[in-house]
């Protein structure tokens, strides 16, 4: 897929027009960590989905322009129902969010009556409405641990994050949906192991959605990589860890757009992608031209059924009451 971006010599003029239109529209610009660098740089706030949605809810702006994938803009609308939420391309989907449908979740719940449904925030509004408690990658363990030990847990949709939680808590009555982000699943253990061998002094930043998360823990447990150099982190956690790190080199296992924020946070560190091809085509659908169009034309606006939004908001609120959710995915 070819990604169209503004010509380098036109970026400054484009950025100035974007910011001017945002002021006129009383809009705040939010960009996910996996967005194109020029989108990240023009945004008022860059981060992960839940952190950005909470910023949206707290903002005094009447309009939210969410540069990310569709479920993220939905989450912003759920937390800020009275604001106008725009996404520069409504077709920007997510393979992870699409890996479970409402009908599938209802059927799964019927097979396990009385089970507590825990959904990762990387899900659609309709799935959140069928959820008891949401979680993020940074607080999934705390959320599941808060559920009484005799209650079954249905965890969805990410199988790698779910496996990480189940392994950590040793919880046998936790069932995990077999969903995945195709980009993170493609960052496999063999690639991580080879990269670790080639860069023996590097720290490892690994997102728990990755197919290599188990391998990362094995490398630490076997002593192949010192345990303190292996960090399983959300995207927001990676930024915090980068600022605190004393390493000269860090191998990063997540979508490659994350490297831009890490390099801004700690320019003295060399950050290398474990898999340089781990690029999300949905994230890259948000181009400079489409952002400009959204601001000029007020499209595409995101709507969430008020009843679905209320139920989804309750699941997110229960998560926040359990403990600080930190960053999002």
BANU-910256 format. One record per residue (C-alpha): residue number from 1; residue in one letter; z, x negated, y. Coordinates in Angstrom, 3 decimals. Each point is the difference from the previous one (the first is absolute). Example, Ala and Ser with C-alpha at 12.3 -4.5 7.8 and 13.67 -1.06 7.14 Angstrom:
<pts>
PT  nr rest        w        u        v
PT   1    A    7.800  -12.300   -4.500
PT   2    S   -0.660   -1.370    3.440
</pts>
This chain:
<pts>
PT  nr rest        w        u        v
PT   1    X    0.000    0.000    0.000
PT   2    X   -0.952   -1.368    3.398
PT   3    X    2.624    0.350    2.712
PT   4    X   -1.340    0.389    3.520
PT   5    X    2.135   -1.547    2.680
PT   6    X   -0.451   -0.515    3.710
PT   7    X   -1.859   -3.159    1.009
PT   8    X    2.463   -2.802    0.860
PT   9    X   -1.254   -0.215    3.578
PT  10    X    0.593    3.722    0.408
PT  11    X    3.489    0.129   -1.469
PT  12    X    1.828   -0.450    3.287
PT  13    X   -1.960    2.792    1.693
PT  14    X    0.472    2.198   -3.068
PT  15    X    3.763   -0.651   -0.046
PT  16    X    0.284    0.792    3.695
PT  17    X   -1.866    3.286   -0.454
PT  18    X    2.134    0.927   -3.027
PT  19    X    3.225   -0.601    1.889
PT  20    X   -1.286    1.872    3.075
PT  21    X   -1.008    3.020   -2.090
PT  22    X    3.353   -0.088   -1.788
PT  23    X    1.821    0.118    3.329
PT  24    X   -2.111    2.937    1.160
PT  25    X    0.577    1.868   -3.254
PT  26    X    3.750   -0.786    0.003
PT  27    X   -0.515   -1.607   -3.389
PT  28    X    1.850   -2.687   -1.920
PT  29    X   -2.154   -2.199   -2.245
PT  30    X    1.401   -0.803   -3.450
PT  31    X   -1.634   -2.449   -2.422
PT  32    X    0.905   -0.716   -3.596
PT  33    X    0.444   -3.600   -1.118
PT  34    X   -3.191    0.207   -2.097
PT  35    X   -2.266    0.942    2.900
PT  36    X   -2.693   -2.264    1.460
PT  37    X    1.496   -2.708    2.268
PT  38    X   -1.575    1.430    3.167
PT  39    X    1.528    3.419   -0.767
PT  40    X    3.420   -1.574   -0.564
PT  41    X   -0.257   -1.961    3.227
PT  42    X   -0.841    3.001    2.204
PT  43    X    2.732    2.219   -1.457
PT  44    X    3.274    0.754    1.745
PT  45    X    1.789   -0.392   -3.340
PT  46    X   -1.037   -1.605   -3.293
PT  47    X    1.937    0.438   -3.221
PT  48    X    0.167    1.924   -3.253
PT  49    X   -0.471    3.724   -0.425
PT  50    X    3.563    1.302    0.135
PT  51    X    1.078   -2.308    2.816
PT  52    X   -3.013    1.131    2.038
PT  53    X    0.639    3.672   -0.736
PT  54    X    3.579   -0.357    1.212
PT  55    X   -1.293   -1.670    3.160
PT  56    X   -2.377    2.941    0.401
PT  57    X    2.869    2.474   -0.268
PT  58    X    2.094   -1.903    2.558
PT  59    X   -2.828   -0.625    2.460
PT  60    X   -0.190    1.904    3.270
PT  61    X   -3.806    0.077   -0.303
PT  62    X   -1.571    3.391   -0.700
PT  63    X   -2.773   -1.463   -2.175
PT  64    X    0.205   -2.390   -2.955
PT  65    X   -3.099   -1.960   -0.975
PT  66    X    0.693   -1.279   -3.509
PT  67    X   -2.228   -2.846   -1.163
PT  68    X    0.641    0.099   -3.725
PT  69    X   -0.858    2.242   -2.931
PT  70    X    0.256    3.770   -0.014
PT  71    X    3.365    0.488   -1.737
PT  72    X    1.598   -2.255    2.635
PT  73    X   -1.254    2.192    2.822
PT  74    X    1.289    3.011   -1.956
PT  75    X    3.441   -1.604   -0.214
PT  76    X   -0.025   -0.541    3.763
PT  77    X   -0.862    3.676    0.467
PT  78    X    2.816    1.008   -2.381
PT  79    X    2.536   -1.998    2.027
PT  80    X   -1.519    0.937    3.375
PT  81    X   -1.265    3.590   -0.492
PT  82    X   -0.277    0.761    3.723
PT  83    X   -2.251   -2.982    0.755
PT  84    X   -3.767   -0.262   -0.300
PT  85    X   -0.854   -2.510   -2.739
PT  86    X   -3.462   -1.570   -0.131
PT  87    X   -1.481   -2.290   -2.659
PT  88    X   -3.201   -1.848    0.935
PT  89    X   -1.607    0.836   -3.364
PT  90    X    1.275    3.006   -1.958
PT  91    X   -1.829   -1.264   -3.097
PT  92    X    2.300   -3.049   -0.258
PT  93    X    1.723    0.816   -3.274
PT  94    X    2.291   -1.841   -2.417
PT  95    X   -0.456   -0.645   -3.712
PT  96    X    3.778   -0.006   -0.538
PT  97    X    0.610    3.317    1.775
PT  98    X   -2.967    1.472   -1.898
PT  99    X    1.383   -1.084   -3.382
PT 100    X    2.059    3.198   -0.351
PT 101    X   -0.855    3.575    0.968
PT 102    X    2.344    2.871    0.773
PT 103    X   -1.003    1.765   -3.218
PT 104    X    0.746   -3.136   -2.020
PT 105    X    3.403   -0.392    1.643
PT 106    X    0.904    3.653   -0.616
PT 107    X   -0.990   -0.329   -3.659
PT 108    X    2.068   -3.182   -0.310
PT 109    X    2.992    1.723    1.560
PT 110    X   -0.386    2.897   -2.460
PT 111    X    0.206   -2.506   -2.878
PT 112    X    3.280   -1.360    1.395
PT 113    X    1.984    2.928    1.430
PT 114    X    2.928   -1.150    2.078
PT 115    X   -1.419   -3.457    0.641
PT 116    X    0.237   -1.495    3.474
PT 117    X   -3.400   -0.785    1.509
PT 118    X   -0.152   -3.256    1.956
PT 119    X   -3.243   -0.606    1.865
PT 120    X   -1.060   -3.177    1.722
PT 121    X   -0.855    0.712    3.645
PT 122    X   -3.613   -0.962   -0.828
PT 123    X   -0.782    3.561   -1.040
PT 124    X   -1.655    3.054    1.526
PT 125    X    1.868    2.693    1.903
PT 126    X   -0.542    2.397   -2.908
PT 127    X    1.687   -2.419   -2.432
PT 128    X    2.892   -0.626    2.398
PT 129    X    0.526    3.781    0.133
PT 130    X    0.571   -0.021   -3.812
PT 131    X    2.371   -2.980    0.243
PT 132    X    3.801   -0.101   -0.031
PT 133    X    0.406   -3.432    1.606
PT 134    X   -2.537   -2.407    1.448
PT 135    X    0.409   -3.765   -0.154
PT 136    X   -1.512   -3.175    1.382
PT 137    X   -0.648   -3.237   -1.854
PT 138    X    3.034   -1.528    1.709
PT 139    X    2.458    2.775   -0.925
PT 140    X   -1.437    1.435   -3.240
PT 141    X    2.765   -1.633   -2.048
PT 142    X    2.725    1.456    2.236
PT 143    X   -1.579    3.463   -0.087
PT 144    X   -0.233    0.117   -3.799
PT 145    X    3.485   -1.525   -0.360
PT 146    X    1.403    2.849    2.126
PT 147    X   -1.100    2.583   -2.579
PT 148    X    2.664    0.884   -2.634
PT 149    X   -0.528   -2.035   -3.160
PT 150    X   -0.320    3.093   -2.202
PT 151    X   -2.933    1.406    2.016
PT 152    X   -3.555   -0.783   -1.003
PT 153    X   -2.136   -1.574    2.714
PT 154    X   -3.721    0.497    0.499
PT 155    X   -1.291   -2.912    2.095
PT 156    X   -3.469    0.106    1.527
PT 157    X   -2.678   -1.008    0.569
PT 158    X    0.071   -3.811   -0.221
PT 159    X    0.566   -1.363   -3.504
PT 160    X    0.718   -3.565    1.121
PT 161    X    2.663    0.952    2.546
PT 162    X    1.425    2.460   -2.515
PT 163    X    0.138   -2.653   -2.717
PT 164    X    1.761   -2.361    2.417
PT 165    X    2.654    2.642    0.757
PT 166    X    0.472    1.000   -3.639
PT 167    X    0.273   -3.634   -1.096
PT 168    X    2.530   -0.801    2.739
PT 169    X    2.217    3.025   -0.690
PT 170    X   -0.556    0.006   -3.786
PT 171    X   -0.379    3.764    0.262
PT 172    X   -1.382    1.480   -3.218
PT 173    X   -0.282    3.585    1.257
PT 174    X   -2.404   -0.978    2.772
PT 175    X   -3.609    1.029   -0.565
PT 176    X   -2.725   -1.760    1.990
PT 177    X   -3.385    1.453    0.890
PT 178    X   -2.955   -2.239   -0.937
PT 179    X   -1.490   -0.250    3.489
PT 180    X   -1.009   -3.068    1.945
PT 181    X   -1.567   -1.360    3.157
PT 182    X   -3.271   -1.506   -1.216
PT 183    X    0.329   -2.896    2.448
PT 184    X    3.546   -0.960   -0.966
PT 185    X   -0.685    0.531   -3.701
PT 186    X   -2.789   -2.549    0.286
PT 187    X    2.432   -2.730    1.053
PT 188    X    0.885   -0.962   -3.550
PT 189    X    2.455   -2.311   -1.682
PT 190    X   -2.566   -2.549   -1.135
PT 191    X   -1.223   -0.512    3.551
PT 192    X    3.544   -0.312    1.352
PT 193    X    0.987   -2.466   -2.724
PT 194    X   -3.035   -2.182    0.713
PT 195    X    0.632    0.057    3.751
PT 196    X    3.666   -0.907   -0.551
PT 197    X   -1.041   -2.985   -2.127
PT 198    X   -2.456   -1.196    2.661
PT 199    X    2.576    0.379    2.793
PT 200    X    3.326   -1.011   -1.613
PT 201    X    1.948   -0.217    3.275
PT 202    X   -1.055    3.409    1.319
PT 203    X    2.184    3.072    0.272
PT 204    X   -1.320    3.206   -1.585
PT 205    X    0.000    3.276    1.961
PT 206    X   -0.857    2.754   -2.488
PT 207    X   -0.390    3.696    0.710
PT 208    X    1.543    2.118   -2.801
PT 209    X   -3.195    2.099   -0.250
PT 210    X   -1.828   -3.080   -1.300
PT 211    X   -1.016   -0.420   -3.593
PT 212    X    1.521   -3.490    0.190
PT 213    X    3.547    1.081    0.920
PT 214    X    1.228   -0.383   -3.590
PT 215    X   -1.647   -3.423   -0.238
PT 216    X    1.710   -1.072    3.223
PT 217    X    3.388    0.865   -1.466
PT 218    X   -0.922   -1.818   -3.217
PT 219    X   -0.967   -3.128    1.944
PT 220    X    3.392    0.080    1.706
PT 221    X    1.926    0.769   -3.164
PT 222    X   -1.719   -2.741   -2.000
PT 223    X    0.550   -2.599    2.696
PT 224    X   -3.744   -0.518    0.529
PT 225    X    0.669    0.855    3.642
PT 226    X    3.501   -0.370    1.501
PT 227    X    1.600    3.431    0.108
PT 228    X    0.744   -0.176    3.711
PT 229    X   -3.708   -0.437    0.749
PT 230    X   -1.038    3.278   -1.637
PT 231    X    0.465    3.022    2.247
PT 232    X   -0.956    3.584   -0.920
PT 233    X   -0.506    1.621    3.394
PT 234    X   -1.382    2.985    1.860
PT 235    X   -2.571   -0.814    2.663
PT 236    X    2.638    0.320    2.708
PT 237    X    2.304   -2.183   -2.061
PT 238    X   -2.715   -2.651   -0.156
PT 239    X   -0.062   -0.254    3.791
PT 240    X    3.787   -0.383    0.127
PT 241    X   -0.077   -2.597   -2.784
PT 242    X   -2.777   -1.928    1.737
PT 243    X    2.085   -0.307    3.162
PT 244    X    2.966   -1.271   -2.007
PT 245    X   -1.924   -2.299   -2.356
PT 246    X    0.170   -3.797    0.180
PT 247    X   -2.950   -0.392   -2.372
PT 248    X   -3.167   -1.813    1.020
PT 249    X   -2.165    2.199   -2.213
PT 250    X    0.285    3.566   -1.290
PT 251    X   -2.135    1.744   -2.623
PT 252    X   -0.377    3.683    0.862
PT 253    X   -0.652    2.659   -2.627
PT 254    X   -1.080    3.123    1.858
PT 255    X   -3.010    1.289    1.926
PT 256    X   -1.584   -2.788    2.051
PT 257    X    0.426    1.778    3.340
PT 258    X    3.688   -0.909   -0.211
PT 259    X   -0.815   -3.649    0.667
PT 260    X   -0.758    0.740    3.655
PT 261    X    3.529    1.268    0.701
PT 262    X    1.616   -2.782   -2.029
PT 263    X   -1.905   -2.681    1.898
PT 264    X    1.043    1.577    3.291
PT 265    X    3.629    0.157   -1.139
PT 266    X    0.143   -3.628   -1.208
PT 267    X   -3.014   -2.005    1.228
PT 268    X    1.507   -3.257   -1.291
PT 269    X   -0.295    1.171   -3.635
PT 270    X   -3.206   -0.060   -2.024
PT 271    X   -0.420    3.443   -1.572
PT 272    X   -2.469    0.288   -2.883
PT 273    X   -1.126    3.157   -1.783
PT 274    X    0.636   -0.038   -3.745
PT 275    X   -3.252    1.973   -0.313
PT 276    X   -2.356   -0.361    2.970
PT 277    X   -2.042    2.973   -1.219
PT 278    X    2.971    2.391    0.236
PT 279    X   -1.406    1.991    2.905
PT 280    X    0.408    3.778    0.265
PT 281    X   -3.298    1.617    0.935
PT 282    X    1.833    3.123    1.146
PT 283    X    2.118   -1.951    2.486
PT 284    X   -3.101   -1.749    1.287
PT 285    X   -1.693    3.352    0.718
PT 286    X    1.918    0.045    3.288
PT 287    X   -2.344   -2.023    2.196
PT 288    X    0.107   -0.757    3.731
PT 289    X   -2.848    2.479    0.572
PT 290    X    1.841    2.789   -1.826
PT 291    X    3.232   -0.631    1.885
PT 292    X   -1.885    0.251    3.278
PT 293    X   -1.674    3.224   -1.145
PT 294    X    3.345    1.523   -0.989
PT 295    X    1.390   -0.652    3.467
PT 296    X   -3.127    1.196    1.793
PT 297    X   -0.494    3.169   -2.049
PT 298    X    3.491    0.788   -1.288
PT 299    X   -1.112   -0.167   -3.637
PT 300    X    0.907    0.139   -2.869
PT 301    X    3.188    2.013    0.441
PT 302    X    2.398    0.180   -2.959
PT 303    X    1.585    3.324   -0.916
PT 304    X    2.736    0.679   -2.550
PT 305    X    1.013    3.506   -1.073
PT 306    X    3.380    0.669    1.687
PT 307    X    1.677    1.077   -3.267
PT 308    X   -1.238   -3.104   -1.836
PT 309    X    1.091   -2.134    2.941
PT 310    X    3.514    1.475   -0.010
PT 311    X    0.435   -0.625   -3.733
PT 312    X   -1.420   -3.500    0.237
PT 313    X    2.200   -0.778    2.989
PT 314    X    3.071    1.010   -2.017
PT 315    X   -0.930   -2.505   -2.748
PT 316    X   -0.378   -2.773    2.561
PT 317    X    3.275    0.971    1.687
PT 318    X    1.875   -0.145   -3.325
PT 319    X   -1.271   -3.544   -0.459
PT 320    X    1.234   -1.008    3.449
PT 321    X    3.421    1.551   -0.696
PT 322    X    0.368   -2.077   -3.174
PT 323    X   -0.422   -3.216    1.917
PT 324    X   -2.070   -1.879    2.492
PT 325    X   -3.581    0.192   -1.293
PT 326    X   -0.928   -3.168    1.857
PT 327    X   -3.722   -0.460    0.020
PT 328    X   -2.440    2.296   -1.709
PT 329    X   -2.369   -1.062   -2.694
</pts>
